[in-house]
Amino acid sequence: MSLPKDVNYNNPYILQMPELVMKQILEHVDFVSILKLRKVCHAFRNFIDDNKSGGVIKKILIRVMPDALRVKLTTKDDFYPKCEIVYMEKSDGCFIAMYKGVNTTGKYFKNGKFFGFFTEDFGFLLRNQNMEMEEIEVMICTKA
C-alpha cells in the first residue's frame, strides 16, 4: 500500500483528516470538548462552526467578577455532568479552566483577553442551541 505524497506524516495536521471522520468526531463529543476543539486553530474552529451540532444546554449561570467570569452550564438531561468554565484575567494574558464532574482542565493564553474568549464561547453556545433554553442568569459580584 502506498501512502499519499502530499501529507507530512512526521508533522500531521488535524485538517488532513477526511471531512466525514471530523464530522463523526464532532457527533461523539460533548459541548465542552467542542469548545476546547474550537481553540485548536482557526481552520478547525471554522470547520466546527460550519458543521454545527445541536446544543443541549438547559441553563446558564454567569457570575461576573472584577477579574474573572464563571459560567455554569446545565444540560437538558443527566447524561452529561454539569460543567463550569472559569475565564480569569492574568497580568500578561488569561487562563481558562473547565470543570466537568471530577475532571479539570485549563489552558493559559499569553496576551489573551478573558472577556474575548468568553464572548466567543457564549456566542457559539447560543448559536448552536437546538432547543429552548429554560434560563440564563447573570450575577454581578463587586468582590472576587
Residue pairs with C-beta under 8 A, 6 or more apart in sequence:
3 9
7 16
14 40
14 41
14 44
15 22
15 41
15 43
15 44
15 47
22 47
22 51
23 51
26 34
26 37
26 48
26 51
26 53
27 53
29 37
30 80
30 100
31 53
31 55
31 56
31 57
31 73
31 75
31 80
31 83
31 125
31 128
32 73
32 83
32 85
32 98
32 100
34 48
34 53
35 85
35 98
35 121
35 124
35 125
36 98
36 105
37 44
37 48
38 44
38 45
38 48
38 49
38 120
38 121
38 124
39 45
39 107
49 124
52 127
52 128
53 128
54 128
54 129
54 130
54 131
55 125
55 128
55 129
55 130
55 131
56 75
56 76
56 77
56 80
56 130
56 131
57 73
57 74
57 75
57 76
57 125
57 129
57 133
58 74
58 75
58 76
58 131
58 133
58 134
58 135
59 72
59 73
59 74
59 133
59 134
59 135
59 136
59 137
60 71
60 72
60 73
60 74
60 125
60 133
60 135
60 136
60 137
61 71
61 72
61 74
61 137
61 139
62 69
62 70
62 71
62 122
62 136
62 137
62 138
62 139
63 69
63 70
63 71
63 72
63 139
63 141
64 138
64 139
64 140
64 141
65 141
65 143
65 144
66 141
66 142
66 143
66 144
67 88
67 89
67 144
68 86
68 87
68 88
68 89
68 114
68 144
69 86
69 87
69 114
69 115
69 118
70 84
70 85
70 86
70 87
71 84
71 85
71 86
71 87
71 118
71 121
71 122
72 82
72 83
72 84
73 82
73 83
73 84
73 85
73 125
74 82
75 82
76 131
80 100
81 100
81 101
82 100
83 98
83 99
83 100
84 98
84 99
84 100
85 96
85 97
85 98
85 99
85 121
86 96
86 97
86 98
86 99
87 94
87 95
87 96
87 114
87 115
87 117
87 118
88 94
88 95
88 96
88 97
88 114
89 114
90 108
92 110
92 111
93 108
93 109
93 110
93 111
93 112
94 108
94 109
94 112
94 113
94 114
94 117
95 106
95 107
95 108
95 109
95 114
96 106
96 107
96 109
96 114
96 117
97 104
97 105
97 106
98 104
98 105
98 106
109 117
